[in-house]
Amino acid sequence: MTKNITQLIDTILGFSKSIEQNFVTLADLLYELSLYDPEAFQSVLQSPNLKRRKGYYLAEIGKHVSQADVPKQILNASLSAIGWTKASIIARYLNTHNWSDLIACATTHTSRDLKLLMKGIEPIAGVKTTLLSLSPEDHAMLVAALIKHGASPSGNGHANKETALMKMVAKLMTQGE
């Protein structure tokens, strides 16, 4: 390693003040720090300019970018153009043969659609999003109903919740309520 850990941390903290302009470089540096000093990496994630979750995403981008056999200057410019959110979605799929197609895909799709495309699912045009604000009790009741109708726990949320919700709605609609 050409830099000592203190210099690396100082550089990361400097770049973390303007993440949007420097995220590719920051991603590379965070990945490097995570390899050489995991404890220091954890402490950097406590920085007020760098949220823990974003730090992990950026380090993951750094990991995949370092493994992709693509000229760094070209890849950095392309990833900067699409932003860190979309870069985090496509990073694990990057390789020598597909990087330009993935960048093109990211420029023409929303983050939500891009996540689906990376899973091999064709997004539905005109999808609407509904945000609910529920009390803890009402949320628990909704989750129980969604699971009863086919949703399943996945990470911090639930998979197939939309399908389960629409099953519940269809059931209510056929009952005449």
N, C-alpha and C positions, 0 to 999 in steps of 0.2 A: 504494500500500500504506500503510495507516494505522500499522502497527507497523514499527519497524526490525528488522532481522534478529536482533540480539542479544536484544531483547525477545521475539521470536517463539520463538527457541531456548529461552530461559528458561521461557517458558510451556509449550512442548512438554515440556521435561524435568520440569516440575512435574506436568503431567498424566500423564506416563508412569509416575509412581509408583503410580497407581491406574487402570490401563488399563481394567479391566472396568467401572468406574463412569463413565469419561469417554471411552470410545473414539470416540464420534461426533464430539465436539469435537476430540479428538486427531487423528482422521482428517482433519478439515477443516484443521487447522493444519499437519499434515505435508504435505498436498497443496499448501497455500499456500507452504510453505517449498520444496518440490520445484520449484515454478514459478519462484520468485524467486531462489533461490540453491541450485542443485543440489549444489554442494560442501558447503555447510553441511548440507544434507539428508543427504548421505552421512556426515558426521561425527556427526550426531545419531543415526544408525542404529548407531553404535558404543556408545551409552549402555548401561550395565548393566541398566537397567530396560526397555529397548526392544530386543528381538531384531530383527536385520536383516530376516528374513522377515516377521515381524509388522508391522514398520514399512512395508514395501512393500505388504502387504495393506491396512493402514490408509490409506495414501496413495491407494491405488486406490479404496477406499471413499469417501474424501473427494472424489476426482475425480468419481465417478459421482453422488454425492449433490449436489454443487454443480451438476451438469448437469441433474438431475431437476427438473422444474417442479412441485415439491410444497412446500407450506409447511414450512419447515425445522423448526419446533417440533414439528409432527405427525410428520414423518419421523424426527427424532432420537429422540423417545419410542418410536416403533415399533421402530426399529433397536436401541435400547438394550434393549428387551424380549426380542429374539431373540438378542442377543449378537453379538460381532464375527465369529465363525467363519461363522455363517449369513449375516450381513450381507455378508461378502466374497463369498459364493456368489451372492447375488441382486443385488448392487449394479449390475453392468453391464447388468442387464435392467430396472432401474427407470425408469419414466416416469410421466407424469401419469395415464395411464389404468390402469396395472396395479399400481401400488405397493401398494395395500391387499390385492389378491389375492396378491401375492408375499409380503407379510408374513404373511398368513393361512396360506399354504402352508408358510412357514418355521416357524411355530409348531406345526404338526401333523406335521412330518416330521423325521427325523434328518438330519444334515449329509450323510451318504452318499446317502440317498434324494433329498435336495434337489439335489445335484449331478446325479444322473441325470435328475430331472424338468426341470432347466434345459436339459439336452441333448435333451429330448423323449423320454426313455426311461422307461417305466413300471417302477418298482422291484418286485422280487419280494418278497412277504411272507415273513417267517421266514428270511431269508438268514442264514447263519452265517459267521463270520470265523475264519480260521485264521492264526496268527502262527507263523512258523518262524524259528529261530535257527540259521543255517548258517555253517560255516567259509567263508572266501573261495573255496576250491577247490570245495566242494559248491555254493555259490551260483552260481559260474560254470557248473558242470555243469547245474544246474537251469535257468538262463537259456538255455543252449544248447538244452536239450531243449524248453523252452517255445517258443522261436523256431522250432525244427524242426516243432512241432505247431501253429503258427499265431499265436503272440504276435508283437508287433512293438514295437520301441523307441518310447517316447513320453515326452518330458521326461526325468525322472530314473528312470523306471520302464518298464513295458511295458503296452501295451494288449492286450486279449483274453487275458490270462494265465489267467484262470479257465477259459475255454473250452478253451484249449490244455492246461491241466492235466487237465481232465476227459476230453479226448481220449486223453491218455496213460493215465489210469486205466482208461477203457473198453477200451483196447487190451490192457492187462495182464489185465483181468478176463476178456476173451474168450479169452485164451491159457491160462486155467486156473491162473494163478499165485496 
